[in-house]
């Protein structure tokens, strides 16, 4: 068994959220840095890093919008060590961008100036910085270690550097490929199915009990296969290749090796099989999944051979956060398709800004088209996915991947346009470029916002996962 997907109630004290990273930092800075280490290691590099950590940790104080801590914590499934490691990496990566001497990016002094102008009517600075930190985190995850977890998820992975020319400016970029281009929706479909089963518990507050969503139910692997691989047409024949790809993605989703994945598992997987325990690979799991499917639904009931306690899966907080807020986001698409370019927050070169916006748009449109092609293959073109557990539900409405991309990218670009309009003067841009930035770049951003708006995601449009 890789993990234990079913929650055991006895003798557990849940302290999730009891310890907050900013509180820990406050104490460590006071008692370790200031009292013991500052005199020994007092230099400009450490001063900048401490300043950056303070900026990150202070985000929650009278924050406008969701602060960074509440954004990163669920992506790490609230694991305190994972969370701290992710934030330490983001801070040090920010330090390297701000101090590398590249005149096309803002430097540390310009960063400090920017942060000093955060206010209720200039909150786009903080928004863009939060997204930059998340983008840095995804780049770290995408470049994960020897187990190639990101590649096996099948949602796009870097394959090697190449040079490209964008309007006369040369970029060294990472090419992007898909592990199996005919099943790029499989990861999303697995997470979507598992997200349909929140587990309720009773919480005592203000003198009475109320029902709250605690975590997600464990579903039997039979139910998961049925909910993901059986199309709305009702066809129950599943090929060996389907099981193999399903197993590959499921193992990648449940990878708990933080040292390799740089993130939390998105799924907790239970497989009570000695052979799989010794040989955790997709071929062995595919054969087990095939056996489970052939054994039928009755053998997955409680007390039966393939019950969900022994052969089950559930989505984690990280998986749910990734599914709902990040897989379709501008930040993720930029981290993958602009892997070698810093996030928009740091950029002040006009051509580089345009390159990022156009590249993300083009890649996003292509990916949505791949999702539409898979939906057509899966449904046959005449049956809607807007029923059952095939499409994500957001605010009780079915929502396609394309719809979510459109929504998140427009919001991101609107806030980036506001960030440029209100803060270009603090970015250290030459007077000759200031007019270009405020007029041409804003016009360019508006053009791409309109391009996203033109996407047809209304009821009756082409089906998309």
Buried (B, 14 or more C-beta within 10 A) or exposed (E): BBBEBBBEEEEEEEEEEEEBBBEBBEEEBEEEBEEEEBEEEEEEEBEBBBBBBBBBBBBBEEBBEEBBBEBBBBBBBBBBEBBBBBBBBBBEBBBEBBBEEBEBBBBBEBBBBBBEEBEEEBBBBBBBBBBBBBBBBBBBBBBBEEBBBBBBBBBBBBEEEEEEEBEEBEBEBBEBEBBBEBBBBBBBBBBBBBBBBEEEEEEEEEEEEEEEEEBBBBBBBBBBBBBBBBBBEEEEEBEEEBBBBBBBBBBBBBBEEBEBBBBBBBBBBBBBBEEBEEEBEBEBBBBBBBBBBEBEEEBBEEEBBBBBBBBBBBBBBBBBBBBBBBBBBBBBBBBBBBBEBBBBBBBBBBBBBBBBBBBBBEBBBEBBEBBBBBBBEBBEEEBBBBEEBBBBEBEEEBBBBBBBBBBBBBBBBBBBBBBBBBBBEBBBBEEEBEEBBBEEBBEBBEEBBEBBEEBEBEEEEBBBB
